[in-house]
Structures are given as C-alpha cells and as structure tokens.
C-alpha cells in the first residue's frame, strides 16, 4: 500500500515493555485501528511532560502482518526533554494516543545493492528495512554502529537473522566505523539508508558528495534531535517583538519563542522544510546547526538558522572551559 | 465465529479489487517519453519511459502541492519535472532538485510502482511492492508468440471490473447480446464443465454438429475457402486471478476429431481479456483477438479486430446499463443461476485475496 502521511489518531494499549539494552526499552503496542507498518515508517504519539501533552515520533521496529502489534524502542536520553522519561515509565495496560504508521523514509524495492547504516538508537528505523531486504533476498549489508555493545539494542537478534550481512562497529572495542571506507564500497547501483547521530550522518553525506554519487540514492531520516554539541541553555532576543527569552536545555528555540507568545511560522519541526528559518542579527557564541535544510556552505555562513532544531552554544569548540555565560543570539523571525 | 458464519451469504454488487496483483496499466505502445496519466485502482498514475526505454510509474501528484506530474515533462535520463514549481523526480520517485534551495528535503518522494513489460502490455503492481514478483504476471503468451497473430483495443467500461469478469465467465449471454454475430441458441442448450484450481478457473463448453454462426463461418472460409456444412464449436474460458481471462474459441468441421484434440480441420482463436479497475465503477478493459491460421494476413488481423470491436461494443452498452441499474436499485440483491458457476468461483478467489489484504468488506 502506498505511503500516507495523513495522521489518523487512535488509541493503543501497551502490552509489553522490556529493557533491550542500556537505557533502551522495547515497547509493544496494540493499536485499535491496526494497519501493517511498512519499513521506514514511524508513529507519532502523545506523551505527557509535566502534565502537558507533547507529540513525539518513534520508528516502528517491527509490526505483525495484520498490524495488531507495533513495536517501538525508546532510548532514555540523558538530556531528555521529558518524552523518553515518560515512555520509560509506561506500564502494561496503559493506553496511549498514537497515529497509524506514517511514512517519510520509504524503502525502494529493486535497487541493485543496499547499504543500511544504523547508529545507536537509529537501529529502530533500519531494523525493519533489513528484515524486508532479507525476505526479498536482496543484496544488502547492515552496518550497525554503537558506543558499546551494552548500549546496542537487538544485537543478538540481528546477528541471528542477518548472519554475515551484519557488520558491527563498536567504539569502546576500537572497531569504530571508517566512513570513507564504507562509502567507498558504494557504486552507482547502491542505495544507502541511514539513521543515527548527526555527526555520523554528516560524515556519510560529505563522503557521498566527495565520491560524486547520486544524491537521491542516499536516504536518511532525522528526527532533529541530535547535534554536534550537547544542548545548553541560551538566550534569544527578538527586537522586533521586544522579547528576550531563555531557551532551556530541554526545549527548542521554536518552543521557547512560542511559549513566550511569539507567533512563529513552522511546519516539520525536524529541520527539513526550512519554514521556521530566522535571520541572525547578532551572535555571542556559535550555532549548532541540526537541520538538513541548509547546505554546508549555508551552515558555515550562519546568517540564518532553523529554530525548530538548531541551537546556540557558548563556544565554537563545544568546550565549556572557554565559555563566559550563556550564548546570546539576536534574531528576526520570518 | 465459525468458518461458515464468516462467509458472506450475499453476492457483492460492487466488489473491491485486490491490490497485491499485477494489472495492465497500458498497451506497450501507449507509454512514451511524453508522460501520460491513467487512473488505476482508484489512484492516478503518471506513466512514461526513460531515455533507455524503461517504464516509469509514479503517483501522479507532486509531493509539494499535488500538481499532476503527468502534465510536466521528462528531463535528463530518467526524470520528470513537475509543471508547477519545477521540482524534479527520478524514476524511483525521489526528488533530485528543489527550487530555490541548495539541499533536498529528505522526505520529498512520490510513490513509485513496480512495472513489468510483457505480452505487449505494461503491468503495474499497486499494492505492497515487496510482494511484486514478476512471475505472478498472468499468462497471456499468445500475445507475443510466433504461432499466433492478431491485435486488440481498449474499452473504457463504465462498470465495476467484476461485472466484466461475470460477462466473460458465462458466454450464454452471446445468444441474446450478440445474436447477429456469434450468438446461437445451442449456447444455452449445451452443457458446460467448471473446474477451479488454485487461482485459476476453467469453464469448458462444446457444441456438436451445429451451424457456424456468421463470425465463425467467415473465419472457416478464410482458412478453408468455400467451406459449407456443420461444425463442432468450442469455448474454453480460462480465468487467472485477479482479472485475466483468455478464451480458447473455435470451430472445426463436424466429426473431424476436434473434441478429442485434433483441431487441424478447424480455426482457433484466443480472445485475450484483462481488466483493470479504474474506479469502483469503471474499468479499463484491454482485449485482443489472436488466431493461429493465415498468420501473415494483416487484412484478417484488421477485420477480426474491427469485428470483435463491434461485438464488444454490445457488451459495453449492456455493462454500462447494468451498472446504472445496480446504482439505481440499491435495495435489491444479486441472485445466482447455475450458469454463474464460473463467475462465482472467480468471486470466491477474489474475495479470498481481499480477505488476505484485510480489505473484504461486507456487501452493502
């Protein structure tokens, strides 16, 4: 069935929640309007943070053929904005509002070769694709990268299912992924699908461009929640609206401005569409661009930013040692 | 619930169509470098060929504001450009260029559908692409075989596709609808045998020692100039899911052994039919008439195509009127006759395919 992005909300019951790696919970949901989830699909669901509803997106790791069981996995982020803490507190029998599966990351059937690359919790978006490619007897390699084995969900299951097609790289075992080598294995008939931290994805994008491979054959999904630097609290000033707002560690600049009553333009809220772009008038600190809307050239210019995901940080090195007070950014919204 | 209770007891008047199946999207010659639009299984599809001649089938609605891509033009080796804001997609439906920005939104794709070019047709799979096995394309090999010659056309039938299948699975209607060409009263007087095997249904009917109706008399005289006399006539209807029906038809000089397998004293044709749902109430009906005699005669090819076109025009009129009557009489059910055995097996097969897709809805 074709991809849909029309949100159909339904209730779902938590029927299982189990730890599958350090800080990662596997949560099985039973939706009231079952629909089989295609590879690459995700669900949006409503979490509660300090009594307030908020929307979060999670990839569907697997679904039963009739769609009556949807599996997601959630990492408890150390700098969580509250969503992952809520998800880790779920109990069997609890009900949630979720959408039917949505699709922004479709797997194309029929490529000559596939490379699937998952970094950390990014495996949640990739695992289902790998399972389908295995069933189709496609030529694929699944590359799974993590900090330590203990933090990598589903390692055992994936090894069993994919055998030699699975390649594991673990930082604390000294077997870190060498991105240029990986991309060096791609040719004109290869499609690479990836989901992981933005540093990894940026490195792959750069190698892909250097090797002059076709841009559309590099597929990725970003939920806009990782950056080059840890999130910090910073100050945003909007002279046009006579506003000065503190952006806490756990909130986006867009949310903080909305909280302060600014009427902001936005759409995707994950750094893809460019609608929440604001002009930067003045900056003390640096911009941690977390979007995929700007090219590297545009990000270096730092005259604009996508305020849904990108943040200000105190220093360009990301080190707090040389920082004096929070970063301050003065902007003009669209 | 028991298995018996789960089976619908009424005959569905507007049958949904399975999506996990190959349907004909177009004749091979219809699809060119210039994009065309065709609604298939309720979805508009843009069809074109790449520079290398490969078929591309994309959802006919741009990711951005849903403008029809088929109104755009092909660009580069395999791309198509939206006519409205210039967004370019490749043959896989991935955006390769966006206006006024240096990057491409990673979610900018339009669905692309698997296709296979076979038997002079372009086949399309509208359902789960991971199930689109080319080996599942229904057999229509007579269309491209050296042993058969012929041609066909497309009918735009203003009815649910199942009504066309019903029409072809029971040919007793020829006596009434096609009385001037292929109809004769022996059709409803002769016995028939129905066999179902898996996703195939066969209905066989022989009429022995009868007068050839005008269509068949002409064909006999093409092969056997000056032929006079009685014939044995056959109709062997072969259905293959979801909607392909090839009908082995012919007549042979009576008593020369055709029913036993020797058709040398006769003429044989295959009426090739494959029906693609357009909407719930309209269908693309692709047909051809293939023959195994006088293979080099373009005259006979054209005569047969035009002749069958006239015959099928009578069906088209009946099917449209039937659909209108169904819609005008929502409170009435379908009832079945013994002659519907073939058509009812077809329904049973389609309903099981629909059930497997979770799309079988109870008759309204």
Boltz contact constraints between the chains, C-beta under 6 A:
constraints:
  - contact:
      token1: [A, 2]
      token2: [B, 111]
      max_distance: 6.0
  - contact:
      token1: [A, 3]
      token2: [B, 111]
      max_distance: 6.0
  - contact:
      token1: [A, 104]
      token2: [B, 107]
      max_distance: 6.0
  - contact:
      token1: [A, 108]
      token2: [B, 92]
      max_distance: 6.0
  - contact:
      token1: [A, 109]
      token2: [B, 129]
      max_distance: 6.0
  - contact:
      token1: [A, 109]
      token2: [B, 130]
      max_distance: 6.0
  - contact:
      token1: [A, 132]
      token2: [B, 130]
      max_distance: 6.0
  - contact:
      token1: [A, 136]
      token2: [B, 130]
      max_distance: 6.0
  - contact:
      token1: [A, 216]
      token2: [B, 90]
      max_distance: 6.0
  - contact:
      token1: [A, 216]
      token2: [B, 94]
      max_distance: 6.0
  - contact:
      token1: [A, 216]
      token2: [B, 96]
      max_distance: 6.0
  - contact:
      token1: [A, 220]
      token2: [B, 106]
      max_distance: 6.0
  - contact:
      token1: [A, 272]
      token2: [B, 105]
      max_distance: 6.0
  - contact:
      token1: [A, 293]
      token2: [B, 103]
      max_distance: 6.0
  - contact:
      token1: [A, 295]
      token2: [B, 102]
      max_distance: 6.0
  - contact:
      token1: [A, 295]
      token2: [B, 103]
      max_distance: 6.0
